[in-house]
Amino acid sequence: YNICGINDSMSLELIGRMDIPEGTHTTESVCADGIAYFTSCNGLHIVDISDRTNPAQMGFFQSANYQSHLDVDNRVAGFRTNHGFQLIDVSDPENPDLFYECDTIDGIREIDIDHEMLYIRIWNSWYRLFDISDPTQPQLLGRIVSRPFDAEMHNLSFSDDGSFGFVANGIGGIRVFELASNPGWPQETGFYETDDAWAVQFRDGFAYVADNSNFSVYDC
């Protein structure tokens, strides 16, 4: 597991490394509050990166499923498994434990967690929305559907306060949904036309969009 420093826009420098068992296939990594989380073919690894030159594993949750599409918010980590998803309690990073497991959903392509809500993208067509205020008992509330219907959803990003969601919707551009008033059935409040939106990230009042041929910044 490597940590790289970005000294300038043109180069990366290796500043820290943690050895993992040979043959461990890592799939995705998320960092928050001095802790890195990454999934592998063995489970969820939790790494102390407060000293980036000396990362050290502090916790591990073993899973027999293949894990990918990881996200972490507050005390909950979520990732895709072979036929569903798992939610993990990471409030004690040294002793992660299972909150919930679902093994009846195929076609998961993305998992996002924000403000006690779980968003699961099914193929590239729609999101299932779950209330996980009690992560041991997720409650299905509703969904977000691709618009136009032949467009492909690629990813979801959230406004700083979690009240709006921004969906990279392929030929449908960037679709903006209001999440706060009715989180189970978000209403579309606007959209931005792009060539073919493949990815969007929101930060500090701006949406950063990569499409088929351009990189754009929108003041939201």
ABEGO torsion letter per residue (X at the ends): XBBBBBABAABBBBABBBBBBBGBBBABBBBBGGBBBBBBAAEBBBBBAABAABBBBABBBBBABBBBGBBBBEABBBBBBAAEBBBBBAABAABBBBABBBAABBGBABBBBBGGBBBBBBEAABBBBBBAABAABBBBAEBBBBOBAABBBABBBBBAAGABBBBBAEAAEBBBBBAAABAABBBBAEBBBBABBABBBBBGGBBBBBBAABBBBBBX
